[in-house]
Amino acid sequence: MSLELIVRPEAENDLSQARRWYEQQLRGLGRDFLDEVAATFERIESNPEAYAKIRGRLRRALVRRFPFGVFYLLEREQIIILAVLRASRDPRLWKSRVRTGR
């Protein structure tokens, strides 16, 4: 059974901002970042319970090559991506999204 992957608008915004930043650093790096995030989404989809819970029901998968985490909730029939944030970001940001997660 395949779970539906839903990327919340806040997480889409995270991706857009990070892609722009990386692209400004080096042409093509923004695309590389998005490719690595897409691969992380695929890993989450193939085995959503493989990643540790970091707070309540919230799970985090680390993105390869980039210092980012994908924060998500595993629901009965859905994987809900709440945030894609730098590992160094203030945890209050992703914690606030958990409270408004659905």
N, C-alpha and C positions, 0 to 999 in steps of 0.2 A: 504494500500500500504506500503510495506516494503522498507526502504532505505538501500542501500549498505553501509556497514561500511568499510572504508579504513583506515588502520593504516600506516602512512608514515614511511619510514625507520628511520628517526630521532627519532620518537616516539618508534619504536621497540628497538632502541639503548638505549633510556631512560629506558625502561622496563628492559632490560638485565642488565644494570649497577645497577639499584636499586635492582633487584632480587639478584644479586651477593652480594651486600653490606648487605642486610638483612640476607642472608644465612650465611654470615661470622659472623654475630652477634649471631644468634641462628639457629641451624639446623631446617629446616622446615618453618622458617619465610619467606624465599624467596617465597616458594610455597603459603603461606598464602597471601602474598602481591599480587602475580599474580592472585589469586582467587578473591581478593577484586577488583582489576582493571577490571577483566572480568565481575564481577557483575556490576561495574560502566558502562562499555560498554553496557551491557544489558539494564540498566536503560536509558542510552542515546538513544539507539535504540528504546525503547518502547515509549519514549516521548522526542524527541530531542529538542523541544522548551521549555521544562520545566526549563532549566538552563539559567541564566541571561547572556546577552551579557556583556562582560567586556571591549571590545574595538572594535568598528566597528561591524563586523559580528562575531567576535570571542566569543565563549562561553566557560565557564569553569564549569565542574562538579567535586565536591570534592569526593575523595576516602574515604570510611569509614575505620576507624581503623588506617589509615596511613596518614601522613601530605602531601598528594600529590593531585594535580589537574590534570584533563584530559582537555586539551585545544583542541577545535575542531571548525570546520566550518560546517555549515549546508548549503549544496547546494541543487539544485532542486531534485536530485535523489540519493544524497550521503551524508554521514556523514564522514568528513575527520578529522581523529585524527592527530593533528600536534605535540603534545608534551604530555608527562606524567612527570610532574616535581614536585619536593618538593615545598611546598608553600613558603619556604624561599629563593628560587633561585632568582637571579637577573631577573627582568621582561624583561630586554633587550633581554634575550635569547628567550622567547616565542614571543616577539614582532618581532624579526628578522624572525621567522618562518612564521608569518602571511604575511609578505611581499613576501615571496617565496612560499606561501601556496598551490599553485595548481600544 
